[in-house]
Structure formats: structure tokens, C-alpha cells
């Protein structure tokens, strides 16, 4: 029998605010030291979490964040992950830009912009041409993307997240600039990327290496359809998934009810969601808790709730799961008493899972948080700032081109006048 007096789990917003403010204002615990090379990614999680919680940064904090991000830009394009990996002076052999840091750097520059003027100039200082050329070099001949360049060659696995990051960076900086324009830069091969993603769908419907993220890449290629013929909305998304029904089955099967009593006895019992009538289960206190895993025979994991639900949102398939028990799992099982979220039941909070847990709760509408943009994994307000920043950057480049053209014309006619005088 369910317990009618049991309280539905809720987000303890005050504790989450304190958790993220501690992360922002103090040194992180010793276990994070080994992750120093990804410091810029931590900065994104912290600042974006505060944004979702509607906790504003001061003008001084926003200016400091912007200056710090720009200091990590590599002279050959892209951004480095931390100051210890950045370039010092003319020593171009030290450090290297990586695709994840570059993605998070651009989003951070957008997030810390407040006024309309700040938003339009958020990408000022970004070497757009060098970055896009660097991104082009990261793409392999099979359409996949590496993580870094080493002696001019893309290195790192063929993780599908790299394709997601590449398509995001492309959207944030490229814009509707046509070939022949002074600001046009050689594009990545979007067709080859689509074909690569299509080729790695496996027998169970998932995508190889990172099985729940493929639609993020494809949806961002389609966003505003700037790179394609008008009217071809979601063309990349439709073409890039070889077997859509099996992919949806794979995502739906990532859900299973969390059974606390059985977990205490057997560590964890995985029950396939498709085989369990979740609505008929009488779980702790009468509230069903639905966890998500990343692949077969794995425990539920906070971050996979984001990857699965975010992917289904981009596929317009929110109806494939019930958001309430999914939210209950995060708020009732992995939410920590000091704020933040753990990886799974009983785990302490960490920045990565705390951010994706918070973002998922916002996506599912389970609390007083800002609305989330599933493509960029930040607030919709932040995504809008990024689009304003890109438009502002392109406008600025266009004006610079026109001014250069004017100066060149003035110089030409000035010289012509001198020739006439001589004659």
C-alpha cells in the first residue's frame, strides 16, 4: 500500500545555491586537483548552475570570468582547458587547445554577458577565423572529430561527444556567411559528419562510444537551417539516424524503477522499463523512482538521465517517458543533503553530476529553475545570449570589412590624384 502522508521529493534550492556558491568562491577539494586540465569546464558548470538557479554574478565577477576565459585562447585557434595548459608569451609549444574547452569557453563568454551591449560584444576578442580553421583540421576523413591537434593531426577517440561539440562551436561562430565573403572560413564537412554518425548505430539501436548523444550533434546542424536549403528543417537529424525506431526503443529501455528494498539486499536489481509496468508498482512511500543508465546491465546514473531525456527532447519524443518519476529519482535518490547531486544512490555530490542533475530537473520542469535549452545544456536565456553574441560578432566583422574597403578606396583615389598632378 502507498503511504498517503509521504512527501513528494522537492529540490532544496537554498542548499543547491550554497553548494554552487562554495564551488565558485572557494578552492575546490583536493580530489579535483588531478582534473586541473579541465578547469574551464568546471567554470562552466559552476557559472551555468548559478544561472539556472537565478543567482547573479557581480559586474566584477563577470568581468573577471570573461578576462580569464579569453586568456586561455590558443594563438592557433581554440581554447586551452586551464592556465597550466595555456600559452605563455611566444612559447607556442606549450599547451594545446581542445574541443571541449573551446565549446565551454564560448558558452561562458555568452553567459557572463549581462546588458544587450555586453551580449553583442561577448565574442569580441575571439579569433573566429583561426578557431574555425582549427575546428576544420580536427575533422578526420571519416567524418569524426578528434579532441586535440598533435603535429597537425587530430588525436583522441572517436567519441560522439566530439561531434556534438564541433557542431555546437560551428553554430556559435559560423552564421550565415557565404563563400566569397571576406569573413567566410572553410566549413567542416557536415555531410561526412552526418554519414559517420549514421554508420555507427549498433545492433541494439544505440550509437557507438557515446550512445545517447548523437541527436545533439544533428539537431545543432539543423538549428535555424543556416547551412542547408530553406525548408529542410531537421534534414540532418532525419538523415543521420539510420534506424529511428530502434534508437527510440534503446532510449526508452534505459529506464528502470529504483527498488530500494531490493537494492539493500542485492546491491541493485535492474528491471527493464519495457518489461515493468511502472504505474502499477508500489514503491517507497507510493512514489515511483525511475533511473536511467547508459547501456545494458549498468546501474542508474544521474548524468544519463540528462543524456536520455535531453536526446528525447531534441527528437520531440518527451512522451516516451513519464517525467515525474524521473524527477523523483533525482530529487529523492541522488540529491544530496548538502546540495548538489551524486552519481548514484549514496554517492557524495560532484560538480559534473550536480550540474547535469540540476539541468535535468530544470528540463523536466520539476522545480523553480530557468528553462533549459537541450542543445546547449544551459538555460534558454543563456542560449539566446549566445545567438546575440554570434550576430554581434558577424556584424562587427562586416563593419570592419567595409571600413577596410573604404580605407583602401581612399588610398587608391588619393594615389590617382597624385598621378594626375604629376602629369
C-alpha positions as CSV (number, residue, x, y, z in Angstrom):
1,X,0.0,0.0,0.0
2,X,1.2,3.5,-0.8
3,X,1.7,6.0,2.0
4,X,-0.7,9.0,1.5
5,X,1.2,11.0,4.1
6,X,4.6,10.7,2.3
7,X,6.1,13.9,1.0
8,X,6.9,14.2,-2.7
9,X,10.6,14.9,-3.1
10,X,11.5,18.5,-3.9
11,X,14.6,20.5,-4.9
12,X,16.2,22.1,-1.9
13,X,17.1,25.2,-3.8
14,X,18.7,27.0,-0.9
15,X,21.2,24.2,-0.3
16,X,22.0,24.0,-4.1
17,X,22.7,27.7,-4.1
18,X,25.1,27.3,-1.2
19,X,26.7,24.3,-2.8
20,X,27.4,26.2,-6.1
21,X,28.5,29.4,-4.3
22,X,31.0,27.4,-2.4
23,X,32.3,25.9,-5.6
24,X,32.5,29.4,-7.1
25,X,34.0,31.3,-4.2
26,X,36.5,28.8,-2.6
27,X,39.2,26.4,-3.7
28,X,37.8,23.1,-4.8
29,X,38.6,20.0,-2.7
30,X,41.8,18.1,-3.2
31,X,40.3,15.3,-5.4
32,X,39.7,17.9,-8.1
33,X,43.4,18.7,-8.4
34,X,44.0,15.8,-10.8
35,X,41.4,17.4,-13.1
36,X,43.2,20.8,-13.4
37,X,43.4,20.4,-17.2
38,X,39.6,20.7,-17.3
39,X,39.3,23.7,-15.1
40,X,37.5,25.7,-17.8
41,X,34.8,23.0,-17.9
42,X,34.3,23.2,-14.1
43,X,34.0,27.0,-14.5
44,X,31.1,26.5,-17.0
45,X,29.3,24.0,-14.7
46,X,29.6,26.4,-11.8
47,X,28.5,29.6,-13.5
48,X,25.8,27.9,-15.6
49,X,24.4,26.3,-12.4
50,X,24.2,29.7,-10.7
51,X,22.5,31.0,-13.8
52,X,19.9,28.2,-13.7
53,X,19.3,29.0,-10.0
54,X,18.9,32.7,-10.9
55,X,21.9,33.7,-8.8
56,X,23.5,36.8,-10.5
57,X,27.2,37.4,-10.6
58,X,28.6,40.9,-9.7
59,X,29.9,43.1,-12.5
60,X,33.4,42.4,-11.2
61,X,32.9,38.7,-11.2
62,X,31.6,38.7,-14.7
63,X,34.5,40.8,-16.0
64,X,37.0,38.6,-14.2
65,X,35.4,35.5,-15.8
66,X,35.5,37.0,-19.2
67,X,39.1,38.1,-19.0
68,X,40.1,34.6,-17.6
69,X,38.4,32.8,-20.5
70,X,40.0,34.9,-23.1
71,X,43.4,34.4,-21.5
72,X,43.1,30.7,-22.4
73,X,42.7,31.3,-26.2
74,X,45.4,29.5,-28.2
75,X,47.1,31.5,-30.9
76,X,46.5,28.7,-33.5
77,X,42.8,28.6,-32.7
78,X,40.6,27.2,-30.0
79,X,40.9,27.4,-26.2
80,X,43.0,25.6,-23.6
81,X,41.5,23.8,-20.6
82,X,43.3,25.7,-17.9
83,X,46.0,28.3,-17.2
84,X,48.6,25.5,-16.8
85,X,47.9,24.4,-20.3
86,X,47.8,27.9,-21.8
87,X,50.4,29.6,-24.0
88,X,52.9,31.9,-22.3
89,X,54.4,34.6,-24.4
90,X,55.7,33.2,-27.7
91,X,56.1,29.7,-26.4
92,X,53.6,28.1,-28.8
93,X,54.9,24.6,-27.9
94,X,53.3,24.7,-24.5
95,X,49.7,23.7,-24.2
96,X,47.1,22.8,-26.8
97,X,43.6,23.8,-27.4
98,X,40.9,21.1,-27.0
99,X,37.4,20.9,-28.4
100,X,35.6,20.6,-25.1
101,X,37.3,23.6,-23.6
102,X,36.5,25.6,-26.7
103,X,32.8,24.8,-26.5
104,X,32.6,25.7,-22.8
105,X,34.7,28.9,-23.3
106,X,32.3,30.2,-25.9
107,X,29.2,29.5,-23.8
108,X,30.8,31.1,-20.8
109,X,31.5,34.2,-22.7
110,X,27.8,34.4,-23.5
111,X,26.6,33.5,-20.0
112,X,28.6,36.3,-18.3
113,X,27.3,39.0,-20.6
114,X,24.5,41.0,-18.9
115,X,23.4,44.1,-20.9
116,X,22.4,44.0,-24.5
117,X,25.6,45.7,-25.4
118,X,27.7,43.2,-23.5
119,X,25.9,40.3,-25.2
120,X,26.5,41.7,-28.7
121,X,30.2,42.1,-27.9
122,X,30.5,38.8,-25.9
123,X,32.6,37.1,-28.6
124,X,34.8,40.2,-29.2
125,X,38.4,39.0,-28.7
126,X,37.7,35.6,-30.1
127,X,39.8,34.8,-33.2
128,X,36.9,33.4,-35.2
129,X,38.9,32.6,-38.3
130,X,41.7,30.8,-36.6
131,X,39.2,28.9,-34.4
132,X,37.1,27.7,-37.4
133,X,40.1,26.7,-39.3
134,X,41.4,24.8,-36.3
135,X,38.0,23.1,-36.0
136,X,38.1,22.0,-39.6
137,X,41.5,20.4,-39.0
138,X,40.1,18.4,-36.1
139,X,37.8,16.5,-38.5
140,X,39.0,13.2,-39.8
141,X,38.4,11.9,-43.3
142,X,35.7,9.5,-42.0
143,X,33.7,12.5,-40.7
144,X,34.5,12.0,-37.0
145,X,36.3,14.6,-34.8
146,X,39.4,14.4,-32.6
147,X,39.9,16.2,-29.3
148,X,43.2,18.0,-30.0
149,X,45.7,18.5,-32.8
150,X,49.1,16.9,-32.5
151,X,51.6,17.8,-35.2
152,X,48.7,18.9,-37.3
153,X,46.7,15.7,-36.9
154,X,43.5,15.1,-34.9
155,X,44.1,13.0,-31.9
156,X,41.7,11.4,-29.4
157,X,39.0,8.8,-29.7
158,X,36.0,9.0,-32.0
159,X,33.7,9.8,-29.1
160,X,30.4,11.1,-30.4
161,X,30.6,13.9,-27.9
162,X,33.3,15.4,-30.1
163,X,30.8,15.7,-33.0
164,X,28.3,17.3,-30.7
165,X,30.9,19.9,-29.5
166,X,32.0,20.5,-33.1
167,X,28.5,21.2,-34.3
168,X,27.9,23.5,-31.4
169,X,31.0,25.5,-32.0
170,X,30.2,25.7,-35.7
171,X,26.7,27.1,-34.8
172,X,28.1,29.6,-32.3
173,X,30.6,31.2,-34.7
174,X,29.8,30.4,-38.3
175,X,26.5,32.1,-39.0
176,X,25.0,32.7,-42.5
177,X,28.3,33.8,-44.1
178,X,28.5,32.7,-47.7
179,X,31.6,31.6,-49.6
180,X,33.2,34.5,-51.3
181,X,32.5,36.8,-48.3
182,X,35.7,38.2,-46.7
183,X,34.6,36.5,-43.4
184,X,33.9,33.2,-44.9
185,X,36.0,30.3,-43.5
186,X,36.3,26.8,-44.9
187,X,33.5,24.8,-43.2
188,X,33.6,21.4,-41.6
189,X,32.3,18.6,-43.8
190,X,28.7,18.4,-42.5
191,X,27.7,15.7,-45.0
192,X,30.5,13.4,-43.9
193,X,29.7,14.0,-40.3
194,X,26.1,13.0,-40.8
195,X,27.2,9.9,-42.7
196,X,29.7,9.0,-39.9
197,X,27.0,9.3,-37.2
198,X,24.7,7.2,-39.3
199,X,27.3,4.5,-39.7
200,X,27.9,3.8,-36.0
201,X,24.4,2.9,-34.9
202,X,24.7,-0.6,-33.3
203,X,22.5,-3.7,-33.3
204,X,20.6,-2.6,-30.2
205,X,19.7,0.9,-31.6
206,X,22.3,2.9,-29.7
207,X,25.2,4.8,-31.1
208,X,28.8,3.5,-30.6
209,X,31.1,5.1,-28.0
210,X,28.6,7.6,-26.6
211,X,25.2,6.0,-27.2
212,X,22.8,8.7,-26.2
213,X,24.2,11.9,-27.6
214,X,24.0,11.6,-31.4
215,X,20.9,13.8,-31.8
216,X,22.6,16.7,-30.1
217,X,25.1,17.0,-33.0
218,X,22.4,16.5,-35.7
219,X,20.0,18.9,-34.1
220,X,22.6,21.6,-33.9
221,X,23.5,21.2,-37.5
222,X,19.8,21.8,-38.3
223,X,19.4,24.8,-35.9
224,X,18.0,27.6,-37.9
225,X,18.9,25.6,-41.0
226,X,21.6,28.1,-42.0
227,X,23.8,25.6,-43.7
228,X,21.1,24.0,-45.7
229,X,18.5,24.8,-48.3
230,X,15.5,26.6,-46.8
231,X,12.6,24.3,-45.9
232,X,14.9,21.4,-44.9
233,X,14.2,21.6,-41.2
234,X,15.7,18.7,-39.3
235,X,17.1,17.2,-42.5
236,X,20.4,16.3,-40.8
237,X,18.6,14.8,-37.8
238,X,16.4,12.7,-40.1
239,X,19.2,11.6,-42.3
240,X,21.8,11.0,-39.6
241,X,19.8,8.3,-37.7
242,X,19.8,5.1,-39.7
243,X,17.1,3.4,-37.6
244,X,15.0,5.9,-35.7
245,X,12.5,3.3,-34.1
246,X,15.4,1.2,-32.7
247,X,17.1,4.3,-31.3
248,X,13.9,5.3,-29.5
249,X,13.5,1.8,-28.2
250,X,17.1,1.9,-26.9
251,X,16.4,5.2,-25.1
252,X,13.2,4.0,-23.6
253,X,14.9,0.9,-22.4
254,X,17.4,2.9,-20.4
255,X,14.8,3.5,-17.8
256,X,14.1,1.2,-14.9
257,X,12.4,1.6,-11.5
258,X,14.6,2.1,-8.5
259,X,13.7,-0.5,-5.8
260,X,15.3,0.5,-2.5
261,X,14.4,-2.7,-0.6
262,X,15.9,-5.0,-3.3
263,X,19.0,-2.8,-3.6
264,X,19.7,-3.2,0.1
265,X,19.6,-7.0,-0.4
266,X,21.1,-7.4,-3.8
267,X,23.1,-4.2,-4.4
268,X,20.9,-3.3,-7.3
269,X,18.3,-5.1,-9.3
270,X,18.0,-3.8,-12.9
271,X,14.4,-4.1,-14.2
272,X,13.9,-3.2,-17.8
273,X,11.4,-0.5,-18.1
274,X,9.7,-2.1,-21.1
275,X,9.1,-5.2,-19.0
276,X,7.9,-3.4,-15.9
277,X,4.5,-1.7,-15.6
278,X,5.9,1.2,-13.7
279,X,2.4,2.7,-13.0
280,X,1.4,-0.4,-11.2
281,X,4.5,-0.6,-8.9
282,X,4.0,0.3,-5.3
283,X,7.4,1.8,-4.4
284,X,8.7,3.6,-1.3
285,X,6.1,6.0,0.0
286,X,4.0,5.4,-3.1
287,X,6.3,7.5,-5.3
288,X,7.9,5.7,-8.3
289,X,11.6,6.5,-8.9
290,X,12.8,5.9,-12.4
291,X,16.5,5.8,-13.0
292,X,18.4,5.8,-16.3
293,X,21.6,4.0,-17.3
294,X,23.9,4.4,-20.3
295,X,23.8,0.9,-21.6
296,X,22.6,-2.6,-20.7
297,X,23.4,-4.1,-17.3
298,X,24.6,-0.8,-15.8
299,X,23.4,1.0,-12.6
300,X,21.3,4.1,-12.9
301,X,23.4,7.2,-13.1
302,X,22.4,10.9,-12.6
303,X,24.1,12.1,-15.8
304,X,22.4,9.6,-18.0
305,X,19.0,11.0,-17.0
306,X,20.2,14.1,-18.8
307,X,21.6,12.4,-21.8
308,X,18.5,10.3,-22.4
309,X,15.9,12.9,-21.6
310,X,17.8,15.6,-23.4
311,X,18.1,13.4,-26.5
312,X,14.4,12.6,-26.4
313,X,13.6,16.3,-26.1
314,X,15.5,17.0,-29.3
315,X,13.8,14.1,-31.0
316,X,10.4,15.6,-30.0
317,X,9.7,12.4,-28.0
318,X,9.1,13.6,-24.5
319,X,6.1,11.3,-24.4
320,X,8.4,8.3,-24.3
321,X,8.8,8.6,-20.5
322,X,7.0,10.0,-17.5
323,X,8.9,13.0,-16.2
324,X,7.6,12.8,-12.7
325,X,9.2,9.5,-11.6
326,X,12.4,10.5,-13.4
327,X,12.4,13.8,-11.4
328,X,11.6,11.9,-8.3
329,X,14.7,9.7,-8.8
330,X,17.0,12.7,-8.9
331,X,15.3,14.6,-6.1
332,X,14.6,11.7,-3.8
333,X,17.6,9.4,-4.5
334,X,20.7,11.2,-5.8
335,X,20.1,14.8,-4.5
336,X,22.5,15.3,-1.6
337,X,21.7,16.8,1.8
338,X,24.4,19.4,1.4
339,X,23.3,20.4,-2.1
340,X,24.3,19.0,-5.5
341,X,23.7,15.5,-6.8
342,X,25.7,12.3,-6.6
343,X,26.4,9.9,-9.4
344,X,24.1,7.3,-8.0
345,X,22.4,6.3,-4.7
346,X,24.7,7.0,-1.7
347,X,27.4,8.9,-3.6
348,X,28.6,12.3,-2.5
349,X,27.9,15.3,-4.8
350,X,30.5,16.2,-7.5
351,X,30.4,19.1,-9.9
352,X,29.7,17.1,-13.1
353,X,26.8,15.1,-11.8
354,X,25.5,18.0,-9.7
355,X,25.3,20.1,-12.8
356,X,23.6,17.5,-15.1
357,X,21.2,16.6,-12.2
358,X,20.2,20.2,-11.8
359,X,19.8,20.7,-15.6
360,X,17.7,17.6,-15.9
361,X,15.4,18.7,-13.1
362,X,15.0,22.0,-15.0
363,X,14.4,20.2,-18.2
364,X,11.7,18.1,-16.6
365,X,10.0,21.1,-15.0
366,X,10.4,19.7,-11.5
367,X,11.3,22.9,-9.7
368,X,11.7,26.7,-9.8
369,X,14.6,26.8,-12.2
370,X,15.2,28.6,-15.5
371,X,14.1,26.8,-18.7
372,X,16.7,24.7,-20.3
373,X,18.0,24.6,-23.9
374,X,18.6,20.9,-24.6
375,X,21.0,21.6,-27.4
376,X,23.5,23.7,-25.4
377,X,22.8,22.2,-22.0
378,X,22.3,25.6,-20.4
379,X,19.4,28.0,-19.8
380,X,17.3,29.1,-22.7
381,X,18.3,32.6,-21.7
382,X,21.9,31.7,-22.0
383,X,21.3,30.2,-25.4
384,X,19.7,33.4,-26.6
385,X,22.7,35.4,-25.4
386,X,25.0,33.1,-27.4
387,X,22.9,33.8,-30.6
388,X,23.1,37.6,-29.9
389,X,26.8,37.3,-29.4
390,X,27.3,35.5,-32.7
391,X,25.2,38.0,-34.5
392,X,27.1,40.8,-32.9
393,X,30.5,39.3,-33.9
394,X,29.4,38.9,-37.5
395,X,28.1,42.5,-37.6
396,X,31.4,43.7,-36.2
397,X,33.4,41.7,-38.8
398,X,31.2,43.1,-41.6
399,X,31.8,46.7,-40.4
400,X,35.5,46.1,-40.2
401,X,35.4,44.7,-43.8
402,X,33.5,47.7,-45.0
403,X,35.9,50.1,-43.3
404,X,38.9,48.4,-44.7
405,X,37.3,48.7,-48.1
406,X,36.7,52.4,-47.6
407,X,40.3,53.0,-46.5
408,X,41.6,51.1,-49.5
409,X,39.4,53.1,-51.8
410,X,40.5,56.4,-50.2
411,X,44.1,55.3,-50.6
412,X,43.6,54.4,-54.3
413,X,41.9,57.6,-55.2
414,X,44.5,59.6,-53.3
415,X,47.3,58.0,-55.3
416,X,45.3,58.5,-58.5
417,X,45.0,62.2,-57.7
418,X,48.8,62.4,-57.2
419,X,49.4,60.8,-60.6
420,X,47.1,63.4,-62.3
421,X,49.0,66.2,-60.6
422,X,52.3,64.8,-61.8
423,X,51.1,64.6,-65.4
